[in-house]
Amino acid sequence: MLKAYYFSHIPLFHQKLGKTKRYLDDNPLTDKEHRMIVQALRDNDVAKAEETLKNHFNPGVRAVLNVE
């Protein structure tokens, strides 16, 4: 599991997000999305898990890519 975390580049994302001085205040939404991903995986609905994960990453990706 730890390898999956590092290969996901989440630590790099958090480092870059910190440089934007813009923090996404979306903890309730993040929690909801994480739970939706887990439930989709439990239901063996890979397509829904992938879609939810992509939607979950989009705001952070946009924030990081706007780093000047």
Buried (B, 14 or more C-beta within 10 A) or exposed (E): EEEEEEEEEEEEBEEBBEEBEEEEEEEEEBEEBEEBBEEBBEEEEEEBBEBBBEEBBEEBEEBBEEEE
